[in-house]
Amino acid sequence: MPTPTTTGEILMHPSGASMSQRYSVFMTSASHENDPGRDRLSMTALGARIRTERQLRRLSLEDLARSSEVSRSMLSAIELGAKVPTVLVLDRIAVALGVSVSRLLDEEREGRAIHLPVAAQRVVSDAAGWRRKITSPVVHGLDFETGRLEFDPLVDAGEFAPHHKGWIEHITVERGQLEITLAGQAYLLGEGDALYFESDVIHAFRNPGRSKTVAFIVMSGGRRPL
């Protein structure tokens, strides 16, 4: 089964020399964006969360490979912490599991009110030239995500796989332009424009302008079935 084409890998840096040459995703806290050596997510932790979500759904590696269109060997290596997934591959895995990417990147937090200081907000960077700061906590029983998106000039973030039925996204552009394509239909958003859509279709993001784009995203899949 072919691994999907992506526009760039999650940036990674060595977190220690070993036989397996372990790496960590370039996912820093928001307060440490200028110091990528701090607060990185270990590949072992990411792999363990993917395996846990897969086993909760009683899926074999073959089942997940079929639904995510990521090869079984790649999935196995990611779960073992031996390979770093690209942003789009990680998104395909999350979509196949019916969860947000943030659920694979962080631990659940509980409480009627959850304070998420800037130091705890994760930033995922893609080598293609775009960044995603996750501003929401992972909450037990709910799947939702809010975040801040940045796209460098003329950056194409690529296509994202359809989410499960019931998932929605709402994007507001603060600065610059953002082209969002939904099942082949393109929408061009300028400063202040917003777009709500059901994300159970292939969707893509591109900055067609020559200045940086900043936008805010809200994603929701409702209550978790598990």
Secondary structure, DSSP 4 states (H G I P E B T S, - for coil): -PPPP-S-PBPEEESS--TT--EEESEEEGGGTT-TTSSPEEHHHHHHHHHHHHHHTT--HHHHHHHHT--HHHHHHHHTT-SPPPHHHHHHHHHHHTS-HHHHHS-EE-SSS----GGG-EEEEETTTEEEEE-S-EETTEEEEEEEEEE-TT-EEEEEPPPPTT-EEEEEEEES-EEEEETTEEEEE-TT-EEEEE-SS-EEEE--SSS-EEEEEEEEEEE---
